[in-house]
Amino acid sequence: MQCSRRGCNRPAVIYQRYSGLHLCEKHFIEYIERKVKKELRRQMGVESGDRIAVALSGGKDSSALIYMLNKFFHDRRDLQFVAIAVDEGIKGFRKLTLDNAEKLTNKLNMKLFTYSFAHEFGFTLDDIVSRGFEQAPCTFCGVLRRRVIERKAKELGSTKVFTAHNLDDEVQTIMINYIRGDIERLRRLNMHRIDEFVPRIKPLRSIPEKEIAVYAYLVGLPLLTAHCPYAKLSFRFSVKRMLNEFEMRHPGTKYSLLRGYEHLMELLPPSTEHQRRLLTCERCGEASASKLCKVCEIIARMKMH
Ligand code: SF4
């Protein structure tokens, strides 16, 4: 098949069922990068003097994000980028992606800071799993990793945190919150958290996961085949499968869900003072929705068992 762009007769490397377009390598890379730049402008953009912390796992999404940021901004002397990686302590998996993160940041001449659950909390994710709690490992992992990234980004003096959440991640989160009927969380998902947090930006939010994989392959980033052994145990995994099946049968489902959600958020009244009010965790002093934050709850449960 030939590229659908007018005047281009190069062979297509991808067919987008949702748009009906065939794109060659050059036009596909341009398309992805244009979309990411647009998303950056739409969310908050990059401002002179920014010190941006990029959450880097070493997987395809965060590697592609760092690669693009370097491509877009490498000659901007008024900006600083640092990468933050988190070692949750998942045997046989995380080391592979962290090695990748190290190689990539070395190549791009970017500073990489790696923090571990073991050092920050005194236990690894594998330790948590070994206790046999009924919740899926991702529930603990997400809470702890977010804390490490937020805290370290603040300590490093970052003005913004970039994460590599893609369209699939975003739509899964929206669907999970719809299923749980959690409107407040849905509302929060749409906000750039400014108050006491470093604002969080998701530049890949409108790119499907598969397209990021193709982009990463085309620009020569290493594609790891390793998957987290715990991913399949999560509720998110079931939602992911369901959405992929829908997308297959009804191309464009994921984009429709994202746009529908954004439209809905415009119509919803903003949170009331009461809903927005965050308490302070009585143990660690971090912002929390209850007396004890989720991180301190996990630490307490680990001490009890
Ligand atoms: Fe953590 Fe779940 Fe991701 Fe594995 S799949 S790294 S347990 S959030």
Boltz pocket constraint, residues with backbone or C-beta under 6 A from the ligand:
constraints:
  - pocket:
      binder: B
      contacts: [[A, 88], [A, 137], [A, 138], [A, 139], [A, 141], [A, 142], [A, 228], [A, 229], [A, 230], [A, 231], [A, 234]]
      max_distance: 6.0
